[in-house]
């Protein structure tokens, strides 16, 4: 894999993508983060120093998911960070994992890879099934409801009202 040193990395690209999806100007985000606009523009351009604290400040300014933004680096996907921005999927997952660590402590080491893969795979399938059934439910509900609405009369052929 060749890395283009002139293009911003996945984290910087995720930040730009999220900011634009929020219809915010760079100056607005910079102000909310307490930094100069030019410094923020360097972050988005991939030449500024991106730190965890800056990612968290950005996420607060844009109401997005800081953990998903961090994972843009590992996954190479700015789009994943955008998809998680509203529902905070990865922050929720991180909190759940921290709670598991609090619960199990050192015993967390006894979770084997097979159990983890099976559990996370089932969870991912359940999430996908939930989303797809919601889409189906809405479509079916709309079809049924629309069939109950009487069609509008054709223009010029309105029946006179009964008195």
C-alpha positions, 0 to 999 in steps of 0.5 A, spaced: 500 500 500 502 506 497 501 512 502 500 519 498 504 524 503 500 530 499 493 527 501 490 528 508 490 522 512 483 518 514 482 522 521 483 529 518 479 526 512 473 524 517 474 531 521 473 534 514 467 530 512 463 530 519 464 538 519 461 538 512 456 534 513 454 538 519 454 544 515 459 548 519 464 552 517 472 551 519 471 558 523 465 555 527 469 549 529 475 552 530 472 557 535 468 551 538 475 548 539 478 554 542 483 554 536 485 559 531 482 558 524 488 557 520 490 551 525 484 548 525 485 548 517 492 545 518 488 539 522 483 538 516 489 538 511 493 533 514 499 537 516 496 539 523 498 535 529 492 531 531 491 529 538 486 525 542 484 531 546 483 535 539 479 529 536 475 530 543 474 537 542 472 536 535 467 531 537 464 536 542 464 541 537 460 537 532 456 532 536 460 526 533 463 520 535 471 521 537 472 513 538 469 512 531 474 518 528 480 515 532 478 508 528 478 512 522 486 511 522 485 503 523 480 502 518 482 507 513 475 509 513 473 516 514 466 514 512 465 509 518 466 515 522 461 519 519 456 513 519 457 513 527 457 520 528 450 521 530 449 514 534 455 514 537 456 507 535 463 506 537 463 510 543 457 506 546 461 500 544 467 503 548 463 504 554 460 497 554 468 494 553 470 498 559 464 496 563 466 489 561 473 490 564 470 493 570 466 487 571 471 482 569 478 485 571 484 480 570 479 475 568 477 478 561 483 474 559 479 468 559 475 470 553 478 466 548 478 469 540 473 464 538 468 466 543 469 473 542 468 472 534 462 469 535 459 474 540 461 480 536 459 476 529 452 475 532 451 482 535 453 485 528 448 480 525 442 482 530 444 490 529 443 489 521 437 485 522 434 490 526 435 496 521 433 492 516 426 490 519 425 497 521 426 499 514 421 493 512 416 495 517 416 503 515 415 501 508 409 496 509 406 501 514 406 506 509 403 502 503 398 499 508 396 506 510 396 509 503 392 504 500 387 507 506 387 514 503 382 514 497 385 517 491 384 524 489 378 526 484 381 527 477 381 535 475 374 537 473 370 531 475 369 533 482 362 531 484 358 536 487 357 536 495 351 533 497 346 538 502 
